[in-house]
Amino acid sequence: MDAEGPSGNTRLSGSGKDCSSTMAKADQPPGGRVIRDEKSVHVTAAMIAEFCAAIGETNPLYTDPQAAAHGPNAGLVAPPSLAGSFSAAENVLQQLPRSNVRRLLAGIDAEFVTPIRPDDTITIESRVTDTYEKTGRSGSMVFIVFRSTLSNQRGETVAHLDYRFVTRP
């Protein structure tokens, strides 16, 4: 059953079974099931250094092991934005049925929970959390929202990334 979403938009069923007929069949979410990325990411000090160099990060908590040892995390940690570089969105999109429908990334919300450290192994679990339809100046749009939870080898959540993709029905 549909319900009113934010700003009076039509919210579609998260199960993918009762979605509005305007939602492209190929974009129906995969039933809210958990999608586990088959590959984990092993984070190294070199990876953190390369990431910092690429984005122009100069904070010694991320770039200088000696300075970081005296910082709030008692050692070198990765900049929080490293969590967004692990391609979690691509894994979920590969699980959706193939179609000629184009999807555009409409936004990402990130919550950083625990710092990522050198020698952490990060695993990613994602699930479609919402679909909704919105009408704008250019017509109807369908949004697919999914959350990726990144965890380290100790089972600690390091980040939640919420991705919003938009398609045209």
Secondary structure by P-SEA (a helix, b strand, c coil): ccccccccccccccccccccccccccccccccccccccbbbbbcaaaaaaaaaaacccccccccaaaaaaccccccccccccccccaaaaaaaaacccccccccccbbbbbbcccccccbbbbbbbbbcccccccccccbbbbbbbbbbbbcccccccbbbbbbbbbcc
